[in-house]
Amino acid sequence: MIDVNNWLAVLATLFGAVFGSATTFLSQRATARETSREAEREAVRREERERRDADRLEQREKRERAAQRRDLLRQAVHALLDAAQDIDQVASHRQQDDRDHALVHKLWLTYHQLAVLAPQHLTNHAWDYAVVLNEVFWKGTPNGEPVWEVLQGPRDQFDRAAHVAMAE
């Protein structure tokens, strides 16, 4: 016959094994659950980082495009001002020669280059300035006024509009 102490020892060993297995199972399950949650949190953090990186890249590209546009606009404004200065000089001295058509062509070419790039308010002022330049070049000034006086108003308006457009 088996004595009670032996039975207690067997039962205690069996209970210890069952208890140990149960706690091991539960701790592994809890660890797996926590690992899964941590992996999900890490995936969310990674997606957020990627989204922020994509947003930063998009903003940088947008700033670069704006800078390129401002540079092209600046070049177009300078080209129109250069053409305007040439016409102003010729109209002031009435030294018409073979360059006349080339100067007027340069004026309208640079106006159209500017109109493609510039906002509407600058294009409007460029048009007004170019029309006055063209009229002064071909017809002279009304009442014999100095060329610079006739051009001053449209030139000042164009300069202000160009300044505003380049600051945008």
Secondary structure as GFF3:
##gff-version 3
##sequence-region A 1 168
A	DSSP	alpha_helix	4	93	.	.	.	ID=ss1
A	DSSP	alpha_helix	100	117	.	.	.	ID=ss2
A	DSSP	alpha_helix	120	139	.	.	.	ID=ss3
A	DSSP	three_ten_helix	142	144	.	.	.	ID=ss4
A	DSSP	alpha_helix	147	167	.	.	.	ID=ss5
###
